Amino acid sequence: MAKDKKTGGFQSAAGLIRYFDNEDEKALKLSPVVVMALCAVTIAIVVLATALFPT
């Protein structure tokens, strides 16, 4: 039987956690409500455009 090769996933995951744990102070921060509102507006625009300009 062949042995499974282990790649040290925990150590690489720890590096990613440390990378994503650092938050940039200058980064754009949006609340979840704003993101959901933008999604709803985008969906409404696509539906409206499909209704007004059928192919």
MDAnalysis code that builds the backbone (N, CA, C; Angstrom):
import MDAnalysis as mda
import numpy as np

u = mda.Universe.empty(165, n_residues=55, atom_resindex=np.repeat(np.arange(55), 3), trajectory=True)
u.add_TopologyAttr("name", ["N", "CA", "C"] * 55)
u.add_TopologyAttr("resid", np.arange(1, 56))
u.add_TopologyAttr("resname", ["MET", "ALA", "LYS", "ASP", "LYS", "LYS", "THR", "GLY", "GLY", "PHE", "GLN", "SER", "ALA", "ALA", "GLY", "LEU", "ILE", "ARG", "TYR", "PHE", "ASP", "ASN", "GLU", "ASP", "GLU", "LYS", "ALA", "LEU", "LYS", "LEU", "SER", "PRO", "VAL", "VAL", "VAL", "MET", "ALA", "LEU", "CYS", "ALA", "VAL", "THR", "ILE", "ALA", "ILE", "VAL", "VAL", "LEU", "ALA", "THR", "ALA", "LEU", "PHE", "PRO", "THR"])
u.atoms.positions = np.array([
    [0.820, -1.185, 0.000],
    [0.000, 0.000, 0.000],
    [0.868, 1.254, 0.000],
    [0.422, 2.242, -0.744],
    [1.157, 3.499, -0.786],
    [0.764, 4.363, 0.401],
    [1.755, 5.020, 0.956],
    [1.482, 5.917, 2.077],
    [0.960, 7.257, 1.565],
    [0.045, 7.836, 2.322],
    [-0.444, 9.170, 1.977],
    [0.623, 10.188, 2.322],
    [0.833, 11.114, 1.431],
    [1.836, 12.140, 1.663],
    [1.191, 13.305, 2.403],
    [1.704, 13.622, 3.571],
    [1.170, 14.739, 4.351],
    [1.959, 15.991, 4.007],
    [1.233, 17.101, 3.883],
    [1.880, 18.330, 3.429],
    [1.942, 19.413, 4.496],
    [1.619, 19.106, 5.732],
    [1.680, 20.130, 6.770],
    [0.604, 21.175, 6.597],
    [-0.619, 20.744, 6.434],
    [-1.722, 21.666, 6.203],
    [-1.957, 22.625, 7.343],
    [-1.709, 22.186, 8.564],
    [-1.962, 23.068, 9.706],
    [-1.054, 24.283, 9.683],
    [0.205, 24.087, 9.341],
    [1.135, 25.216, 9.325],
    [0.770, 26.210, 8.236],
    [0.385, 25.726, 7.070],
    [0.016, 26.657, 6.003],
    [-1.301, 27.348, 6.337],
    [-2.223, 26.642, 6.977],
    [-3.485, 27.268, 7.374],
    [-3.232, 28.339, 8.429],
    [-2.286, 28.107, 9.316],
    [-1.970, 29.095, 10.339],
    [-1.446, 30.381, 9.695],
    [-0.682, 30.249, 8.641],
    [-0.193, 31.426, 7.927],
    [-1.324, 32.207, 7.289],
    [-2.305, 31.500, 6.716],
    [-3.447, 32.178, 6.110],
    [-4.295, 32.875, 7.166],
    [-4.470, 32.221, 8.298],
    [-5.252, 32.836, 9.374],
    [-4.560, 34.106, 9.851],
    [-3.259, 34.046, 9.979],
    [-2.523, 35.230, 10.413],
    [-2.620, 36.340, 9.368],
    [-2.580, 35.956, 8.057],
    [-2.663, 36.947, 6.983],
    [-4.035, 37.614, 6.982],
    [-5.096, 36.836, 7.080],
    [-6.437, 37.399, 7.023],
    [-6.862, 38.031, 8.351],
    [-6.147, 37.757, 9.413],
    [-6.457, 38.358, 10.701],
    [-6.032, 39.827, 10.727],
    [-5.018, 40.166, 9.955],
    [-4.559, 41.550, 9.872],
    [-5.547, 42.342, 9.030],
    [-6.157, 43.347, 9.618],
    [-7.078, 44.191, 8.866],
    [-6.393, 45.511, 8.568],
    [-6.553, 45.940, 7.348],
    [-5.973, 47.215, 6.938],
    [-6.875, 48.352, 7.403],
    [-6.280, 49.341, 8.004],
    [-7.052, 50.471, 8.519],
    [-7.644, 51.309, 7.389],
    [-7.003, 51.307, 6.210],
    [-7.456, 52.120, 5.089],
    [-8.441, 51.376, 4.192],
    [-8.729, 50.140, 4.497],
    [-9.586, 49.337, 3.640],
    [-11.026, 49.838, 3.678],
    [-11.711, 49.668, 2.568],
    [-13.116, 50.037, 2.478],
    [-13.939, 49.055, 3.283],
    [-14.738, 49.562, 4.207],
    [-15.545, 48.703, 5.060],
    [-17.015, 48.953, 4.764],
    [-17.725, 47.894, 4.376],
    [-19.143, 47.980, 4.071],
    [-19.914, 47.112, 5.048],
    [-21.039, 47.620, 5.479],
    [-21.870, 46.821, 6.366],
    [-22.616, 45.774, 5.533],
    [-23.030, 44.690, 6.142],
    [-23.770, 43.665, 5.406],
    [-25.071, 44.184, 4.790],
    [-25.679, 45.175, 5.423],
    [-26.920, 45.752, 4.883],
    [-26.647, 46.435, 3.541],
    [-25.537, 47.134, 3.442],
    [-25.178, 47.810, 2.192],
    [-24.904, 46.790, 1.098],
    [-24.220, 45.720, 1.425],
    [-23.924, 44.680, 0.440],
    [-25.214, 44.037, -0.069],
    [-26.136, 43.732, 0.841],
    [-27.410, 43.136, 0.428],
    [-28.225, 44.120, -0.415],
    [-28.196, 45.400, -0.064],
    [-28.920, 46.400, -0.848],
    [-28.336, 46.521, -2.256],
    [-27.021, 46.506, -2.367],
    [-26.389, 46.560, -3.690],
    [-26.745, 45.338, -4.528],
    [-26.811, 44.176, -3.905],
    [-27.212, 42.956, -4.618],
    [-28.649, 43.071, -5.106],
    [-29.528, 43.572, -4.263],
    [-30.936, 43.723, -4.644],
    [-31.087, 44.718, -5.789],
    [-30.365, 45.813, -5.743],
    [-30.426, 46.810, -6.812],
    [-29.902, 46.231, -8.121],
    [-28.813, 45.490, -8.058],
    [-28.254, 44.868, -9.257],
    [-29.246, 43.876, -9.871],
    [-29.873, 43.065, -9.031],
    [-30.867, 42.108, -9.528],
    [-32.032, 42.853, -10.170],
    [-32.494, 43.920, -9.548],
    [-33.608, 44.691, -10.096],
    [-33.246, 45.296, -11.451],
    [-32.034, 45.791, -11.592],
    [-31.597, 46.375, -12.865],
    [-31.555, 45.307, -13.950],
    [-31.063, 44.132, -13.634],
    [-30.975, 43.056, -14.626],
    [-32.374, 42.598, -15.041],
    [-33.267, 42.440, -14.078],
    [-34.633, 42.018, -14.399],
    [-35.335, 43.082, -15.236],
    [-35.178, 44.344, -14.878],
    [-35.790, 45.436, -15.623],
    [-35.233, 45.516, -17.044],
    [-33.936, 45.380, -17.189],
    [-33.321, 45.424, -18.513],
    [-33.773, 44.246, -19.373],
    [-33.958, 43.090, -18.768],
    [-34.436, 41.920, -19.501],
    [-35.882, 42.128, -19.960],
    [-36.683, 42.764, -19.123],
    [-38.084, 43.025, -19.485],
    [-38.193, 44.104, -20.568],
    [-37.368, 45.121, -20.500],
    [-37.447, 46.220, -21.457],
    [-36.789, 45.894, -22.799],
    [-35.750, 45.088, -22.775],
    [-35.007, 44.787, -24.002],
    [-34.923, 43.287, -24.239],
    [-36.033, 42.649, -24.594],
    [-35.982, 41.195, -24.834],
    [-35.197, 40.878, -26.101],
    [-34.616, 39.726, -26.128],
    [-33.799, 39.381, -27.315],
    [-34.607, 38.663, -28.351],
])
